[in-house]
Amino acid sequence: MTAQETLNNVEKALEEIRPFLMSDGGNIKLLSIEDNIVNVQLQGACTGCSVNQMTLKNGVEATIKKYAPQITEVINVA
């Protein structure tokens, strides 16, 4: 998969998960993809949420890996 295809697939994954985050007053921004690691920034209500790491791993990371299986990790950059 090319870098552009990976970027497109990660964006598709974020579009799938974004409505769920927005319904709770949050959002997510893609910062970069480096060495199969996706760097994102949780925004809005997600920044202070006590379960944001669970959301990041079980929701965001799982969805991204569904679209781009080569991704090894998703990191929230505060």
Secondary structure, 3 states (H helix, E strand, C coil): CCHHHHHHHHHHHHHHHHHHHHHCCEEEEEEEEECCEEEEEEEEHHHHCCCHHHHHHHHHHHHHHHHCCCCCEEEECC
